[in-house]
Amino acid sequence: MPRIPRSYLPPAGTFHVTILGVNSTAIVRDDRDRLFLLGLFAREIVERQWRVIAWCLLDTHLQFIVDCMLTSLSAGMQRMNGTHA
């Protein structure tokens, strides 16, 4: 089942977010890379006042459940993924 378009989502709420590598390839290579990505994630949590309910980082993806404003989530994900790429 396809995901709901972002334009249909409420302006604030609890969202399940996934960062996934292309073709399920690794998004982190080693512990240093993991710490770098978690540092970027922590920066967005603090600066954008996200309330993270749960998170999981595996080699191929990062998933988290967050309570926040949708515009804040969009901007934070763009900065985090753009920096990590």
trRosetta pair geometry for C-beta under 8 A, 3 or more apart (Angstrom, degrees):
i j d omega theta_ij theta_ji phi_ij phi_ji
4 8 5.0 -103 169 74 106 128
4 9 6.5 126 109 -64 119 82
5 8 5.1 93 68 0 80 103
5 9 7.9 -135 104 -18 48 84
6 9 5.5 -43 -158 11 48 119
6 70 7.2 144 -170 -174 97 125
6 74 7.4 83 -164 -88 148 119
9 13 7.2 -134 178 36 96 133
9 15 7.5 29 -158 -99 142 115
9 70 5.7 145 109 -110 121 142
10 13 4.7 88 68 -32 119 128
10 70 7.0 175 96 -38 49 128
11 69 6.5 -18 155 -152 76 80
11 70 5.5 -116 -156 19 35 115
11 71 7.4 -3 -160 -16 82 93
12 68 7.0 -118 -144 127 79 30
12 69 4.8 -40 -97 -105 91 57
12 70 6.5 -122 -76 -15 36 79
13 67 7.2 -95 146 -138 28 65
13 70 7.4 23 27 -57 88 94
14 53 7.1 22 -147 -14 115 143
14 65 6.4 16 179 177 98 95
14 66 7.1 176 -149 90 58 33
14 67 4.9 -26 -94 -92 78 76
15 65 7.2 178 87 -150 40 54
15 66 5.7 -19 59 63 86 82
15 67 7.9 155 14 -90 70 29
15 68 7.2 -59 20 44 113 88
15 70 7.5 115 -53 -103 143 74
15 73 6.0 36 45 -124 156 165
16 63 7.2 -3 -177 -171 85 99
16 64 7.8 -179 -150 94 48 35
16 65 5.4 -21 -99 -99 67 80
17 63 6.9 164 87 -152 53 52
17 64 5.4 -11 58 61 98 78
17 65 7.6 167 16 -89 75 29
17 66 6.3 -3 3 15 122 114
17 73 7.1 -156 -77 -167 139 119
17 77 6.9 -140 -159 -91 138 129
18 61 5.9 -10 -169 -174 94 125
18 62 7.2 158 -154 83 47 51
18 63 4.9 -11 -102 -102 78 84
19 27 6.2 107 127 -140 104 169
19 61 6.1 164 83 -156 57 68
19 62 4.4 12 46 49 108 96
19 63 7.8 -153 25 -69 63 43
19 77 7.8 -173 -78 -149 104 99
19 80 7.9 -99 -79 115 147 118
19 81 6.5 -170 -126 -91 122 104
20 24 6.8 -39 -179 -98 103 56
20 27 7.4 -141 -162 -47 19 130
20 60 6.9 12 -148 149 71 83
20 61 4.5 -10 -102 -105 67 112
21 24 6.0 65 74 -169 93 16
21 25 4.1 -115 141 70 131 64
21 26 5.8 71 -48 73 167 11
21 27 4.4 -152 -61 -58 100 81
21 60 5.4 -102 24 -157 115 66
21 61 6.8 -122 1 -70 77 67
22 25 5.7 -2 68 24 66 111
24 60 5.1 7 -173 -164 73 135
24 61 7.7 -48 -135 -41 70 106
25 60 6.9 169 105 -127 15 87
26 29 6.2 102 126 -86 135 53
26 59 4.6 -47 -123 164 97 96
26 60 5.8 -76 -99 -85 44 57
27 37 7.3 85 130 -100 104 157
27 59 7.2 151 35 161 65 43
27 60 6.4 90 -2 -165 88 23
27 61 6.4 90 3 -88 131 30
27 62 6.8 -95 82 -14 149 92
27 84 7.6 28 175 148 101 132
28 33 4.2 162 -156 114 81 113
28 34 4.7 73 -178 -73 153 68
28 37 5.8 -94 -84 -2 117 142
28 57 7.2 38 -2 172 147 112
28 59 6.0 -120 61 -137 86 52
29 33 4.7 96 38 -4 75 157
30 33 5.3 100 50 11 61 102
30 34 7.2 -111 109 -6 35 92
31 34 5.3 -50 -146 34 37 116
31 35 6.3 37 156 -19 67 103
32 35 5.9 -54 -150 36 30 110
32 36 6.5 33 150 -21 62 105
33 36 5.5 -51 -149 33 33 115
33 37 6.5 30 154 -15 65 104
34 37 6.0 -58 -150 39 30 107
34 38 6.2 26 154 -15 66 110
34 57 6.3 124 -149 135 99 141
35 38 5.7 -55 -142 42 31 110
35 39 6.2 39 154 -26 64 104
36 39 5.6 -53 -152 31 29 115
36 40 6.8 29 151 -17 62 102
36 84 7.3 140 124 -117 103 87
37 40 5.7 -51 -152 34 35 112
37 41 6.4 37 149 -19 66 106
37 57 7.0 145 100 -137 127 139
37 62 6.8 -155 154 -59 131 145
37 80 8.0 72 -156 -178 71 101
37 84 5.6 53 -107 -119 86 133
38 41 5.3 -50 -145 38 36 116
38 42 6.2 41 153 -22 67 103
38 57 6.7 -76 -74 -40 99 162
39 42 5.6 -50 -145 35 31 113
39 43 6.5 37 153 -24 62 102
40 43 5.7 -50 -152 30 32 115
40 44 6.8 28 152 -14 63 103
40 79 7.9 -166 -170 120 104 84
40 80 4.7 127 148 -137 116 84
40 83 5.6 179 -122 83 135 131
40 84 5.8 -118 21 -58 170 104
41 44 6.0 -58 -155 36 32 108
41 45 6.4 35 149 -23 66 106
41 55 7.5 117 170 -157 148 158
41 62 7.2 -140 -81 -179 139 152
41 64 7.7 139 -156 -31 128 155
41 80 6.4 63 -81 -137 54 139
42 45 5.5 -51 -147 33 34 116
42 46 6.4 26 158 -13 67 107
43 46 6.2 -62 -150 41 27 104
43 47 5.9 9 164 -4 67 117
43 80 7.9 167 66 -92 103 92
44 47 6.2 -61 -129 48 26 100
44 48 5.4 -9 -179 14 66 121
44 50 6.5 23 131 0 83 134
44 76 3.9 102 -155 -161 123 115
44 77 7.8 81 -145 -58 160 40
44 79 6.9 161 -88 74 110 114
44 80 5.5 -43 -39 -58 142 120
45 48 7.0 -69 -125 52 9 87
45 50 4.8 -88 -129 56 58 106
45 52 5.7 -42 -120 -23 123 121
46 49 7.7 9 178 -71 24 44
47 76 7.8 162 78 -106 102 106
48 68 6.6 33 136 -150 110 139
48 72 4.5 142 -170 -176 117 112
48 73 7.8 142 151 -70 149 39
48 75 7.3 167 -104 80 135 105
48 76 4.9 -68 -19 -70 162 130
49 68 7.3 145 95 -122 67 99
49 72 7.6 -56 55 -165 79 158
50 66 4.9 -24 -174 -163 117 123
50 67 7.2 140 -170 66 65 52
50 68 4.5 -35 -117 -70 78 133
50 72 7.0 -178 -72 130 87 124
50 73 7.5 98 -103 -89 119 77
50 76 7.0 -15 -45 -38 132 178
51 66 6.7 138 73 -162 50 65
51 67 4.1 -19 65 57 108 105
51 68 6.8 174 24 -60 69 77
52 55 5.7 -11 177 -37 128 114
52 64 5.7 -41 -145 -177 107 126
52 65 7.2 114 -163 78 60 54
52 66 5.2 -31 -102 -101 61 84
53 64 7.9 139 50 177 68 78
53 65 4.3 -47 60 97 111 106
53 66 6.8 -164 7 -87 83 28
53 67 6.5 83 -40 -20 106 96
54 64 6.6 -176 95 -147 53 61
54 65 4.9 32 45 32 87 108
55 62 7.1 -5 -172 -175 101 88
55 63 6.9 172 -151 93 55 52
55 64 3.8 -8 -105 -103 88 101
55 65 7.5 -145 -68 23 57 61
56 62 7.3 172 88 -152 51 48
56 63 5.1 1 55 56 95 94
56 64 7.4 178 20 -75 58 61
57 61 8.0 -152 -144 106 45 44
57 62 4.9 -7 -108 -109 77 86
58 61 5.7 17 58 53 98 68
58 62 7.7 -174 31 -78 59 42
66 73 6.7 150 92 -106 133 113
68 72 5.0 -111 163 82 116 123
68 73 5.2 136 89 -57 124 95
68 76 8.0 -24 143 14 163 145
69 72 4.2 85 66 6 94 110
69 73 6.9 -163 90 -10 48 84
70 73 5.5 -53 -148 35 34 113
70 74 6.3 37 155 -21 66 104
71 74 5.7 -51 -148 35 32 113
71 75 6.4 27 156 -13 65 108
72 75 6.0 -58 -145 41 29 107
72 76 6.0 26 158 -17 65 113
73 76 5.9 -59 -142 41 26 109
73 77 6.1 24 161 -17 64 110
74 77 6.1 -60 -146 37 23 106
74 78 6.4 24 156 -20 61 109
75 78 5.8 -56 -148 35 29 112
75 79 6.5 23 157 -14 65 106
76 79 6.0 -57 -147 38 30 105
76 80 6.0 25 158 -16 67 111
77 80 5.7 -55 -138 41 30 109
77 81 5.9 20 166 -9 67 112
78 81 6.4 -60 -140 44 21 101
78 82 5.9 20 161 -18 61 117
79 82 5.8 -59 -139 41 24 110
79 83 6.2 21 162 -17 63 110
80 83 6.2 -61 -149 37 24 106
80 84 6.2 12 160 -10 62 115
81 84 5.8 -61 -137 44 30 106
81 85 6.1 42 160 -37 66 102
82 85 5.9 -43 -145 18 26 115
